[in-house]
Amino acid sequence: MNKILVYCSSTSPRLKYITDLILGDLLGLEVALVTDQEEFINSQEAKICYNNRHLSPDKECLIVPYGLLNERGLNNHLVNVIDFAETKALFPVYSSGSDLPFDIFSAAFYMVSRYEEYLPFFPDQHGRFQASSSLASEKGFLQKPVVNIWAKELGKLLQELFPSLEIRGHTYKFVPTMDIDAAWAFRHKGFYRSIGGFLKDLQSFDMESFTRRYKSLFNMEADPFDSYEVIHKLHRKYALRPLFFVLFSDYDEFDKNTPINNMAFQKLIKSLADEGGVGIHPSYASNRNEGKLQKEISALSDVVHAEITSSRQHFLKLSFPGTYRNLIANDIMHDYTMGYASDTGFRAGICTSFKWFDLEMERVTDLEVHPFAVMDGTLHDYLKIEAEGAMLRVSPLIKSVKEVGGTFISLFHNESLSNWRRWKGWAEVYEEILKEGV
């Protein structure tokens, strides 16, 4: 059997959402919420009693609720944390009858809904919620997919109580993704931007850049960011089909990709679509202008002659609920922004995709969130890790995702595979990630 009943004194959108995620998506069970005590007691199905006390002792799994799932709106909870299953758990309960020492449903909901990011916080210079502000970072469990671990432990418990229950977990997957913030370092920028680049090189006495710019523009040397053949060869070698997120917008302070009407740029994008999926990398400026995102999606769709349904925010600018509502309004069905710029790990505590729950509207949406675990810029720029030591940080992440049958998603850029300047040695790091990730 693979059906499970969950008794609760009253249902809520939050409870239905999180039981569907934990019991349905992660454990592969058919879930039914029951509020009738007699129906629950008399049922012969596997049962979870989400209640302060047992209704039918020895015939059910008791999980004592913290109360978060019966609330509406937001409250500034003091979240207690305990040790559990070689990691941490939230919302401990102190009932001797409880089969788990914490409220797994409230804990998982708090993490995947990003509850803490709706509350007041100190943003970084780009208005982002910082990894260091998170409960996971503060309590030391950011590097673990705790929601998957909790679900796995609950699955073990349920199978002990109900031996005929069929738990169907996920199969591990690896999805490499790449952001194309700057398709080329020097080429195809236009006359005025190229002249400006030369002047900037001279003003800063950067003759290495000046020389490379000159040789690239006059076809004497390859452009340093033109690493696409290397990228494609690596993905083919490991039989991987990546996702490419392309910044396809007008020039702005933080949006400095190639002009969208440039034919070489459009040809490049079409070649990327031949090798993998292509999604939009919404511009930094689109966060201030909702209509701008629609134009960017439409323009990219025209180039690849396909509907654009996936995205990742440029600079990982993600704010709740506005960013996701804007994506939904523009028919984006999959988003890959869920991760931090400043640290590796699992921002939502989970390494499998999940539907976004709009906390202000108290409803589940159709937007599928795909969390990533590691970004090249995080390792090099924020954590100051050299290429030689990168896998010491990445390998435990891959291992932890494999252990729970999750999906490991990496985020690299064409720039970081250039082996130029600060990225020397990082093409080798990327291949190590691919080798270990498959």
Contacts in CASP RR format, 6 or more apart in sequence:
PFRMAT RR
TARGET T0000
AUTHOR 0000-0000-0000
METHOD contacts of the structure
MODEL  1
MNKILVYCSSTSPRLKYITDLILGDLLGLEVALVTDQEEFINSQEAKICY
NNRHLSPDKECLIVPYGLLNERGLNNHLVNVIDFAETKALFPVYSSGSDL
PFDIFSAAFYMVSRYEEYLPFFPDQHGRFQASSSLASEKGFLQKPVVNIW
AKELGKLLQELFPSLEIRGHTYKFVPTMDIDAAWAFRHKGFYRSIGGFLK
DLQSFDMESFTRRYKSLFNMEADPFDSYEVIHKLHRKYALRPLFFVLFSD
YDEFDKNTPINNMAFQKLIKSLADEGGVGIHPSYASNRNEGKLQKEISAL
SDVVHAEITSSRQHFLKLSFPGTYRNLIANDIMHDYTMGYASDTGFRAGI
CTSFKWFDLEMERVTDLEVHPFAVMDGTLHDYLKIEAEGAMLRVSPLIKS
VKEVGGTFISLFHNESLSNWRRWKGWAEVYEEILKEGV
1 45 0 8 1.000
1 46 0 8 1.000
1 162 0 8 1.000
1 164 0 8 1.000
1 165 0 8 1.000
1 166 0 8 1.000
2 28 0 8 1.000
2 29 0 8 1.000
2 30 0 8 1.000
2 165 0 8 1.000
2 166 0 8 1.000
2 167 0 8 1.000
2 168 0 8 1.000
3 29 0 8 1.000
3 30 0 8 1.000
3 31 0 8 1.000
3 32 0 8 1.000
3 45 0 8 1.000
3 46 0 8 1.000
4 23 0 8 1.000
4 29 0 8 1.000
4 30 0 8 1.000
4 31 0 8 1.000
4 32 0 8 1.000
4 45 0 8 1.000
4 46 0 8 1.000
4 47 0 8 1.000
4 48 0 8 1.000
4 158 0 8 1.000
4 165 0 8 1.000
5 32 0 8 1.000
5 33 0 8 1.000
5 34 0 8 1.000
5 40 0 8 1.000
5 43 0 8 1.000
5 45 0 8 1.000
5 46 0 8 1.000
5 47 0 8 1.000
5 48 0 8 1.000
6 15 0 8 1.000
6 19 0 8 1.000
6 23 0 8 1.000
6 31 0 8 1.000
6 32 0 8 1.000
6 33 0 8 1.000
6 34 0 8 1.000
6 47 0 8 1.000
6 48 0 8 1.000
6 50 0 8 1.000
7 34 0 8 1.000
7 35 0 8 1.000
7 37 0 8 1.000
7 40 0 8 1.000
7 47 0 8 1.000
7 48 0 8 1.000
7 49 0 8 1.000
7 50 0 8 1.000
7 51 0 8 1.000
7 55 0 8 1.000
7 60 0 8 1.000
8 15 0 8 1.000
8 33 0 8 1.000
8 34 0 8 1.000
8 35 0 8 1.000
8 50 0 8 1.000
8 51 0 8 1.000
8 65 0 8 1.000
9 35 0 8 1.000
9 51 0 8 1.000
10 35 0 8 1.000
10 70 0 8 1.000
11 33 0 8 1.000
11 35 0 8 1.000
12 69 0 8 1.000
12 70 0 8 1.000
13 357 0 8 1.000
13 362 0 8 1.000
13 363 0 8 1.000
13 364 0 8 1.000
14 68 0 8 1.000
14 69 0 8 1.000
14 70 0 8 1.000
14 71 0 8 1.000
14 109 0 8 1.000
14 357 0 8 1.000
14 362 0 8 1.000
15 33 0 8 1.000
15 50 0 8 1.000
15 69 0 8 1.000
15 70 0 8 1.000
15 105 0 8 1.000
16 33 0 8 1.000
17 109 0 8 1.000
17 355 0 8 1.000
17 357 0 8 1.000
17 364 0 8 1.000
18 69 0 8 1.000
18 105 0 8 1.000
18 108 0 8 1.000
18 109 0 8 1.000
18 112 0 8 1.000
19 31 0 8 1.000
19 33 0 8 1.000
19 105 0 8 1.000
20 31 0 8 1.000
21 108 0 8 1.000
21 112 0 8 1.000
21 354 0 8 1.000
21 355 0 8 1.000
22 104 0 8 1.000
22 105 0 8 1.000
22 108 0 8 1.000
22 147 0 8 1.000
22 150 0 8 1.000
22 151 0 8 1.000
22 154 0 8 1.000
23 29 0 8 1.000
23 31 0 8 1.000
23 48 0 8 1.000
24 30 0 8 1.000
24 31 0 8 1.000
25 352 0 8 1.000
25 354 0 8 1.000
26 147 0 8 1.000
26 148 0 8 1.000
26 151 0 8 1.000
26 152 0 8 1.000
26 169 0 8 1.000
26 170 0 8 1.000
26 352 0 8 1.000
27 151 0 8 1.000
27 154 0 8 1.000
27 155 0 8 1.000
27 158 0 8 1.000
27 167 0 8 1.000
27 168 0 8 1.000
27 169 0 8 1.000
28 167 0 8 1.000
28 168 0 8 1.000
28 169 0 8 1.000
29 46 0 8 1.000
29 165 0 8 1.000
29 167 0 8 1.000
29 168 0 8 1.000
32 45 0 8 1.000
34 40 0 8 1.000
34 43 0 8 1.000
37 55 0 8 1.000
40 47 0 8 1.000
40 49 0 8 1.000
40 55 0 8 1.000
40 56 0 8 1.000
41 55 0 8 1.000
41 56 0 8 1.000
46 158 0 8 1.000
46 161 0 8 1.000
46 162 0 8 1.000
46 165 0 8 1.000
47 56 0 8 1.000
47 59 0 8 1.000
47 60 0 8 1.000
47 61 0 8 1.000
48 60 0 8 1.000
48 61 0 8 1.000
48 62 0 8 1.000
48 63 0 8 1.000
48 158 0 8 1.000
49 55 0 8 1.000
49 56 0 8 1.000
49 60 0 8 1.000
49 61 0 8 1.000
49 62 0 8 1.000
49 63 0 8 1.000
50 63 0 8 1.000
50 65 0 8 1.000
50 105 0 8 1.000
51 62 0 8 1.000
51 64 0 8 1.000
51 65 0 8 1.000
52 64 0 8 1.000
52 65 0 8 1.000
52 95 0 8 1.000
53 62 0 8 1.000
53 95 0 8 1.000
54 60 0 8 1.000
54 62 0 8 1.000
54 97 0 8 1.000
60 161 0 8 1.000
61 99 0 8 1.000
61 157 0 8 1.000
61 158 0 8 1.000
61 161 0 8 1.000
62 95 0 8 1.000
62 97 0 8 1.000
62 98 0 8 1.000
62 99 0 8 1.000
63 98 0 8 1.000
63 99 0 8 1.000
63 100 0 8 1.000
63 103 0 8 1.000
63 104 0 8 1.000
63 105 0 8 1.000
64 93 0 8 1.000
64 95 0 8 1.000
64 97 0 8 1.000
64 98 0 8 1.000
64 103 0 8 1.000
65 103 0 8 1.000
65 105 0 8 1.000
65 106 0 8 1.000
66 91 0 8 1.000
66 93 0 8 1.000
66 103 0 8 1.000
66 106 0 8 1.000
67 103 0 8 1.000
67 106 0 8 1.000
68 77 0 8 1.000
68 91 0 8 1.000
68 103 0 8 1.000
68 106 0 8 1.000
68 109 0 8 1.000
68 110 0 8 1.000
69 105 0 8 1.000
69 106 0 8 1.000
69 109 0 8 1.000
72 362 0 8 1.000
73 359 0 8 1.000
73 360 0 8 1.000
73 362 0 8 1.000
74 115 0 8 1.000
74 118 0 8 1.000
74 119 0 8 1.000
74 359 0 8 1.000
76 119 0 8 1.000
77 110 0 8 1.000
79 90 0 8 1.000
79 91 0 8 1.000
79 110 0 8 1.000
79 135 0 8 1.000
80 90 0 8 1.000
80 91 0 8 1.000
80 92 0 8 1.000
81 88 0 8 1.000
81 89 0 8 1.000
81 90 0 8 1.000
81 92 0 8 1.000
81 135 0 8 1.000
81 139 0 8 1.000
81 141 0 8 1.000
82 88 0 8 1.000
82 89 0 8 1.000
82 92 0 8 1.000
82 101 0 8 1.000
82 102 0 8 1.000
83 89 0 8 1.000
84 101 0 8 1.000
84 102 0 8 1.000
84 150 0 8 1.000
84 153 0 8 1.000
85 149 0 8 1.000
85 150 0 8 1.000
85 153 0 8 1.000
87 141 0 8 1.000
87 144 0 8 1.000
87 146 0 8 1.000
87 149 0 8 1.000
88 139 0 8 1.000
88 140 0 8 1.000
88 141 0 8 1.000
88 144 0 8 1.000
88 146 0 8 1.000
89 101 0 8 1.000
89 102 0 8 1.000
89 104 0 8 1.000
89 107 0 8 1.000
89 146 0 8 1.000
89 150 0 8 1.000
90 102 0 8 1.000
90 103 0 8 1.000
90 106 0 8 1.000
90 107 0 8 1.000
90 110 0 8 1.000
90 111 0 8 1.000
90 135 0 8 1.000
91 102 0 8 1.000
91 103 0 8 1.000
91 106 0 8 1.000
91 107 0 8 1.000
91 110 0 8 1.000
92 101 0 8 1.000
92 102 0 8 1.000
93 100 0 8 1.000
93 101 0 8 1.000
93 102 0 8 1.000
93 103 0 8 1.000
99 157 0 8 1.000
99 161 0 8 1.000
100 153 0 8 1.000
100 154 0 8 1.000
100 157 0 8 1.000
104 150 0 8 1.000
104 151 0 8 1.000
104 154 0 8 1.000
107 146 0 8 1.000
107 147 0 8 1.000
107 150 0 8 1.000
108 147 0 8 1.000
108 150 0 8 1.000
108 151 0 8 1.000
108 350 0 8 1.000
109 115 0 8 1.000
109 357 0 8 1.000
110 116 0 8 1.000
111 136 0 8 1.000
111 146 0 8 1.000
111 147 0 8 1.000
111 348 0 8 1.000
111 349 0 8 1.000
111 350 0 8 1.000
112 147 0 8 1.000
112 348 0 8 1.000
112 349 0 8 1.000
112 350 0 8 1.000
112 354 0 8 1.000
112 357 0 8 1.000
113 357 0 8 1.000
113 359 0 8 1.000
114 320 0 8 1.000
114 347 0 8 1.000
114 348 0 8 1.000
115 359 0 8 1.000
116 133 0 8 1.000
116 134 0 8 1.000
116 135 0 8 1.000
117 129 0 8 1.000
117 319 0 8 1.000
117 320 0 8 1.000
118 320 0 8 1.000
118 321 0 8 1.000
118 359 0 8 1.000
118 360 0 8 1.000
121 129 0 8 1.000
121 130 0 8 1.000
121 133 0 8 1.000
122 130 0 8 1.000
122 133 0 8 1.000
123 129 0 8 1.000
123 130 0 8 1.000
124 130 0 8 1.000
124 342 0 8 1.000
126 284 0 8 1.000
126 315 0 8 1.000
126 317 0 8 1.000
127 317 0 8 1.000
127 319 0 8 1.000
128 315 0 8 1.000
128 316 0 8 1.000
128 317 0 8 1.000
128 318 0 8 1.000
128 319 0 8 1.000
128 341 0 8 1.000
129 318 0 8 1.000
129 319 0 8 1.000
130 340 0 8 1.000
130 342 0 8 1.000
131 137 0 8 1.000
131 142 0 8 1.000
131 340 0 8 1.000
131 341 0 8 1.000
131 342 0 8 1.000
131 343 0 8 1.000
131 347 0 8 1.000
132 138 0 8 1.000
132 342 0 8 1.000
132 343 0 8 1.000
134 142 0 8 1.000
134 340 0 8 1.000
134 347 0 8 1.000
136 142 0 8 1.000
136 146 0 8 1.000
136 346 0 8 1.000
136 347 0 8 1.000
136 349 0 8 1.000
137 343 0 8 1.000
141 349 0 8 1.000
142 343 0 8 1.000
142 344 0 8 1.000
142 345 0 8 1.000
142 346 0 8 1.000
142 347 0 8 1.000
143 344 0 8 1.000
143 345 0 8 1.000
143 346 0 8 1.000
143 396 0 8 1.000
143 397 0 8 1.000
143 400 0 8 1.000
144 346 0 8 1.000
144 349 0 8 1.000
144 400 0 8 1.000
145 346 0 8 1.000
145 349 0 8 1.000
145 350 0 8 1.000
145 351 0 8 1.000
145 400 0 8 1.000
145 401 0 8 1.000
145 404 0 8 1.000
145 406 0 8 1.000
146 346 0 8 1.000
146 349 0 8 1.000
146 350 0 8 1.000
147 348 0 8 1.000
147 349 0 8 1.000
147 350 0 8 1.000
148 349 0 8 1.000
148 350 0 8 1.000
148 351 0 8 1.000
148 352 0 8 1.000
148 404 0 8 1.000
148 405 0 8 1.000
148 406 0 8 1.000
149 404 0 8 1.000
151 404 0 8 1.000
152 404 0 8 1.000
155 167 0 8 1.000
158 165 0 8 1.000
158 167 0 8 1.000
159 165 0 8 1.000
159 167 0 8 1.000
169 405 0 8 1.000
170 352 0 8 1.000
170 404 0 8 1.000
170 405 0 8 1.000
170 406 0 8 1.000
170 407 0 8 1.000
171 405 0 8 1.000
172 401 0 8 1.000
172 402 0 8 1.000
172 405 0 8 1.000
172 406 0 8 1.000
172 407 0 8 1.000
172 408 0 8 1.000
173 406 0 8 1.000
173 407 0 8 1.000
173 408 0 8 1.000
174 240 0 8 1.000
174 407 0 8 1.000
174 408 0 8 1.000
174 409 0 8 1.000
174 410 0 8 1.000
174 437 0 8 1.000
174 438 0 8 1.000
175 242 0 8 1.000
175 243 0 8 1.000
175 370 0 8 1.000
175 407 0 8 1.000
175 408 0 8 1.000
175 409 0 8 1.000
175 410 0 8 1.000
176 235 0 8 1.000
176 240 0 8 1.000
176 242 0 8 1.000
176 243 0 8 1.000
176 409 0 8 1.000
176 410 0 8 1.000
176 412 0 8 1.000
176 433 0 8 1.000
176 434 0 8 1.000
177 242 0 8 1.000
177 243 0 8 1.000
177 244 0 8 1.000
177 245 0 8 1.000
177 312 0 8 1.000
177 336 0 8 1.000
177 372 0 8 1.000
177 409 0 8 1.000
177 410 0 8 1.000
177 411 0 8 1.000
177 412 0 8 1.000
178 231 0 8 1.000
178 242 0 8 1.000
178 243 0 8 1.000
178 244 0 8 1.000
178 245 0 8 1.000
178 411 0 8 1.000
178 412 0 8 1.000
178 413 0 8 1.000
178 414 0 8 1.000
179 244 0 8 1.000
179 245 0 8 1.000
179 247 0 8 1.000
179 281 0 8 1.000
179 312 0 8 1.000
179 314 0 8 1.000
179 411 0 8 1.000
179 412 0 8 1.000
179 413 0 8 1.000
180 244 0 8 1.000
180 245 0 8 1.000
180 246 0 8 1.000
180 247 0 8 1.000
180 257 0 8 1.000
180 272 0 8 1.000
180 281 0 8 1.000
180 413 0 8 1.000
180 414 0 8 1.000
181 247 0 8 1.000
181 256 0 8 1.000
181 257 0 8 1.000
181 281 0 8 1.000
181 314 0 8 1.000
181 413 0 8 1.000
181 415 0 8 1.000
182 225 0 8 1.000
182 247 0 8 1.000
182 256 0 8 1.000
182 257 0 8 1.000
182 258 0 8 1.000
182 414 0 8 1.000
182 415 0 8 1.000
183 225 0 8 1.000
183 257 0 8 1.000
183 258 0 8 1.000
183 265 0 8 1.000
183 268 0 8 1.000
183 414 0 8 1.000
184 216 0 8 1.000
184 223 0 8 1.000
184 225 0 8 1.000
184 226 0 8 1.000
184 258 0 8 1.000
185 212 0 8 1.000
185 213 0 8 1.000
185 216 0 8 1.000
185 223 0 8 1.000
185 224 0 8 1.000
185 225 0 8 1.000
185 415 0 8 1.000
185 418 0 8 1.000
185 420 0 8 1.000
186 194 0 8 1.000
186 212 0 8 1.000
186 213 0 8 1.000
186 216 0 8 1.000
186 217 0 8 1.000
186 223 0 8 1.000
186 224 0 8 1.000
187 216 0 8 1.000
187 217 0 8 1.000
187 223 0 8 1.000
187 226 0 8 1.000
187 264 0 8 1.000
188 258 0 8 1.000
188 259 0 8 1.000
188 262 0 8 1.000
188 264 0 8 1.000
188 265 0 8 1.000
189 258 0 8 1.000
189 259 0 8 1.000
190 259 0 8 1.000
190 262 0 8 1.000
193 251 0 8 1.000
194 213 0 8 1.000
194 217 0 8 1.000
197 213 0 8 1.000
198 210 0 8 1.000
198 213 0 8 1.000
198 214 0 8 1.000
200 206 0 8 1.000
201 207 0 8 1.000
201 209 0 8 1.000
201 210 0 8 1.000
201 213 0 8 1.000
202 210 0 8 1.000
212 221 0 8 1.000
212 224 0 8 1.000
212 420 0 8 1.000
214 220 0 8 1.000
215 221 0 8 1.000
216 222 0 8 1.000
216 223 0 8 1.000
216 224 0 8 1.000
224 415 0 8 1.000
224 418 0 8 1.000
224 420 0 8 1.000
224 421 0 8 1.000
225 414 0 8 1.000
225 415 0 8 1.000
225 418 0 8 1.000
225 420 0 8 1.000
226 414 0 8 1.000
227 414 0 8 1.000
227 415 0 8 1.000
227 417 0 8 1.000
227 418 0 8 1.000
227 419 0 8 1.000
227 427 0 8 1.000
228 268 0 8 1.000
228 271 0 8 1.000
228 272 0 8 1.000
228 414 0 8 1.000
230 417 0 8 1.000
230 427 0 8 1.000
231 242 0 8 1.000
231 275 0 8 1.000
231 414 0 8 1.000
231 417 0 8 1.000
232 275 0 8 1.000
234 430 0 8 1.000
234 431 0 8 1.000
234 434 0 8 1.000
235 241 0 8 1.000
235 242 0 8 1.000
235 275 0 8 1.000
235 276 0 8 1.000
235 434 0 8 1.000
237 434 0 8 1.000
238 434 0 8 1.000
238 435 0 8 1.000
238 438 0 8 1.000
239 438 0 8 1.000
240 434 0 8 1.000
240 438 0 8 1.000
241 275 0 8 1.000
241 276 0 8 1.000
241 277 0 8 1.000
242 275 0 8 1.000
242 276 0 8 1.000
242 277 0 8 1.000
243 276 0 8 1.000
243 277 0 8 1.000
243 278 0 8 1.000
243 279 0 8 1.000
243 310 0 8 1.000
243 336 0 8 1.000
244 272 0 8 1.000
244 273 0 8 1.000
244 275 0 8 1.000
244 276 0 8 1.000
244 277 0 8 1.000
244 278 0 8 1.000
244 279 0 8 1.000
245 278 0 8 1.000
245 279 0 8 1.000
245 280 0 8 1.000
245 281 0 8 1.000
245 310 0 8 1.000
245 311 0 8 1.000
245 312 0 8 1.000
245 336 0 8 1.000
246 257 0 8 1.000
246 269 0 8 1.000
246 272 0 8 1.000
246 278 0 8 1.000
246 279 0 8 1.000
246 280 0 8 1.000
246 281 0 8 1.000
246 300 0 8 1.000
247 255 0 8 1.000
247 257 0 8 1.000
247 281 0 8 1.000
247 283 0 8 1.000
247 314 0 8 1.000
248 257 0 8 1.000
248 260 0 8 1.000
248 269 0 8 1.000
248 280 0 8 1.000
248 281 0 8 1.000
248 296 0 8 1.000
248 299 0 8 1.000
248 300 0 8 1.000
248 303 0 8 1.000
249 255 0 8 1.000
249 257 0 8 1.000
249 260 0 8 1.000
249 282 0 8 1.000
249 283 0 8 1.000
249 285 0 8 1.000
249 286 0 8 1.000
249 292 0 8 1.000
249 296 0 8 1.000
250 260 0 8 1.000
250 283 0 8 1.000
250 285 0 8 1.000
251 259 0 8 1.000
252 283 0 8 1.000
252 284 0 8 1.000
252 285 0 8 1.000
253 284 0 8 1.000
253 285 0 8 1.000
254 283 0 8 1.000
254 284 0 8 1.000
254 285 0 8 1.000
254 314 0 8 1.000
254 315 0 8 1.000
255 283 0 8 1.000
255 284 0 8 1.000
255 285 0 8 1.000
255 314 0 8 1.000
257 265 0 8 1.000
258 264 0 8 1.000
258 265 0 8 1.000
259 265 0 8 1.000
260 266 0 8 1.000
260 299 0 8 1.000
266 303 0 8 1.000
269 278 0 8 1.000
269 300 0 8 1.000
269 303 0 8 1.000
269 304 0 8 1.000
270 303 0 8 1.000
270 304 0 8 1.000
272 278 0 8 1.000
273 304 0 8 1.000
273 306 0 8 1.000
277 310 0 8 1.000
278 300 0 8 1.000
278 304 0 8 1.000
278 306 0 8 1.000
278 308 0 8 1.000
279 300 0 8 1.000
279 308 0 8 1.000
279 309 0 8 1.000
279 310 0 8 1.000
279 311 0 8 1.000
279 312 0 8 1.000
280 293 0 8 1.000
280 296 0 8 1.000
280 297 0 8 1.000
280 300 0 8 1.000
280 308 0 8 1.000
280 310 0 8 1.000
280 311 0 8 1.000
280 332 0 8 1.000
281 311 0 8 1.000
281 312 0 8 1.000
281 313 0 8 1.000
281 314 0 8 1.000
282 293 0 8 1.000
282 296 0 8 1.000
282 311 0 8 1.000
282 312 0 8 1.000
282 313 0 8 1.000
282 314 0 8 1.000
282 327 0 8 1.000
283 292 0 8 1.000
283 293 0 8 1.000
283 296 0 8 1.000
283 314 0 8 1.000
284 314 0 8 1.000
284 315 0 8 1.000
284 317 0 8 1.000
285 292 0 8 1.000
286 292 0 8 1.000
286 293 0 8 1.000
286 296 0 8 1.000
286 326 0 8 1.000
287 313 0 8 1.000
287 317 0 8 1.000
287 319 0 8 1.000
287 323 0 8 1.000
290 326 0 8 1.000
290 329 0 8 1.000
293 326 0 8 1.000
293 327 0 8 1.000
293 330 0 8 1.000
294 330 0 8 1.000
297 308 0 8 1.000
297 330 0 8 1.000
297 331 0 8 1.000
297 332 0 8 1.000
300 308 0 8 1.000
301 307 0 8 1.000
301 308 0 8 1.000
307 331 0 8 1.000
308 332 0 8 1.000
309 331 0 8 1.000
309 332 0 8 1.000
309 333 0 8 1.000
309 334 0 8 1.000
310 332 0 8 1.000
310 333 0 8 1.000
310 334 0 8 1.000
310 335 0 8 1.000
310 336 0 8 1.000
311 327 0 8 1.000
311 332 0 8 1.000
311 334 0 8 1.000
311 335 0 8 1.000
311 336 0 8 1.000
311 337 0 8 1.000
312 335 0 8 1.000
312 336 0 8 1.000
312 337 0 8 1.000
312 411 0 8 1.000
313 323 0 8 1.000
313 335 0 8 1.000
313 337 0 8 1.000
315 341 0 8 1.000
316 337 0 8 1.000
316 339 0 8 1.000
316 340 0 8 1.000
316 341 0 8 1.000
317 323 0 8 1.000
317 337 0 8 1.000
318 324 0 8 1.000
318 337 0 8 1.000
318 338 0 8 1.000
320 359 0 8 1.000
321 358 0 8 1.000
321 359 0 8 1.000
321 360 0 8 1.000
321 361 0 8 1.000
323 337 0 8 1.000
324 335 0 8 1.000
324 356 0 8 1.000
324 358 0 8 1.000
324 365 0 8 1.000
324 367 0 8 1.000
325 358 0 8 1.000
327 335 0 8 1.000
327 367 0 8 1.000
328 365 0 8 1.000
328 366 0 8 1.000
328 367 0 8 1.000
332 367 0 8 1.000
333 366 0 8 1.000
333 367 0 8 1.000
333 368 0 8 1.000
334 353 0 8 1.000
334 367 0 8 1.000
334 368 0 8 1.000
334 370 0 8 1.000
335 356 0 8 1.000
335 367 0 8 1.000
335 368 0 8 1.000
335 369 0 8 1.000
335 370 0 8 1.000
336 370 0 8 1.000
336 372 0 8 1.000
336 409 0 8 1.000
336 411 0 8 1.000
338 347 0 8 1.000
338 348 0 8 1.000
338 369 0 8 1.000
338 370 0 8 1.000
338 371 0 8 1.000
338 372 0 8 1.000
339 345 0 8 1.000
339 346 0 8 1.000
339 347 0 8 1.000
339 348 0 8 1.000
339 371 0 8 1.000
339 372 0 8 1.000
339 373 0 8 1.000
339 375 0 8 1.000
340 347 0 8 1.000
340 378 0 8 1.000
341 375 0 8 1.000
341 377 0 8 1.000
341 378 0 8 1.000
341 382 0 8 1.000
342 378 0 8 1.000
342 382 0 8 1.000
343 378 0 8 1.000
343 382 0 8 1.000
343 383 0 8 1.000
344 373 0 8 1.000
344 374 0 8 1.000
344 375 0 8 1.000
344 378 0 8 1.000
344 379 0 8 1.000
344 383 0 8 1.000
344 393 0 8 1.000
344 394 0 8 1.000
344 397 0 8 1.000
345 373 0 8 1.000
345 374 0 8 1.000
345 397 0 8 1.000
346 371 0 8 1.000
346 373 0 8 1.000
347 371 0 8 1.000
348 354 0 8 1.000
348 369 0 8 1.000
348 371 0 8 1.000
349 371 0 8 1.000
350 371 0 8 1.000
351 371 0 8 1.000
351 373 0 8 1.000
351 400 0 8 1.000
351 401 0 8 1.000
351 404 0 8 1.000
351 405 0 8 1.000
351 406 0 8 1.000
351 407 0 8 1.000
351 408 0 8 1.000
352 405 0 8 1.000
352 406 0 8 1.000
352 407 0 8 1.000
353 368 0 8 1.000
353 369 0 8 1.000
353 370 0 8 1.000
353 371 0 8 1.000
353 407 0 8 1.000
354 368 0 8 1.000
354 369 0 8 1.000
355 364 0 8 1.000
355 365 0 8 1.000
355 366 0 8 1.000
355 367 0 8 1.000
355 368 0 8 1.000
355 369 0 8 1.000
356 364 0 8 1.000
356 365 0 8 1.000
356 367 0 8 1.000
356 368 0 8 1.000
356 369 0 8 1.000
357 363 0 8 1.000
357 364 0 8 1.000
357 365 0 8 1.000
358 364 0 8 1.000
358 365 0 8 1.000
370 407 0 8 1.000
370 409 0 8 1.000
371 409 0 8 1.000
372 409 0 8 1.000
372 410 0 8 1.000
372 411 0 8 1.000
373 397 0 8 1.000
373 401 0 8 1.000
373 408 0 8 1.000
373 409 0 8 1.000
373 410 0 8 1.000
374 393 0 8 1.000
374 394 0 8 1.000
374 397 0 8 1.000
374 410 0 8 1.000
374 411 0 8 1.000
374 433 0 8 1.000
375 410 0 8 1.000
375 411 0 8 1.000
375 412 0 8 1.000
376 411 0 8 1.000
376 412 0 8 1.000
376 413 0 8 1.000
376 416 0 8 1.000
376 426 0 8 1.000
376 429 0 8 1.000
376 430 0 8 1.000
377 413 0 8 1.000
377 416 0 8 1.000
379 385 0 8 1.000
379 390 0 8 1.000
379 393 0 8 1.000
379 394 0 8 1.000
380 416 0 8 1.000
380 422 0 8 1.000
380 423 0 8 1.000
380 426 0 8 1.000
383 393 0 8 1.000
385 392 0 8 1.000
385 393 0 8 1.000
387 424 0 8 1.000
387 425 0 8 1.000
387 426 0 8 1.000
387 428 0 8 1.000
387 429 0 8 1.000
390 426 0 8 1.000
390 429 0 8 1.000
390 432 0 8 1.000
391 429 0 8 1.000
391 432 0 8 1.000
391 433 0 8 1.000
391 436 0 8 1.000
394 429 0 8 1.000
394 432 0 8 1.000
394 433 0 8 1.000
394 436 0 8 1.000
395 436 0 8 1.000
397 408 0 8 1.000
398 408 0 8 1.000
398 433 0 8 1.000
398 436 0 8 1.000
398 437 0 8 1.000
401 407 0 8 1.000
401 408 0 8 1.000
402 408 0 8 1.000
408 437 0 8 1.000
410 433 0 8 1.000
412 430 0 8 1.000
415 423 0 8 1.000
416 423 0 8 1.000
416 426 0 8 1.000
416 427 0 8 1.000
416 430 0 8 1.000
417 423 0 8 1.000
417 426 0 8 1.000
417 427 0 8 1.000
417 430 0 8 1.000
418 427 0 8 1.000
419 425 0 8 1.000
419 426 0 8 1.000
419 427 0 8 1.000
END
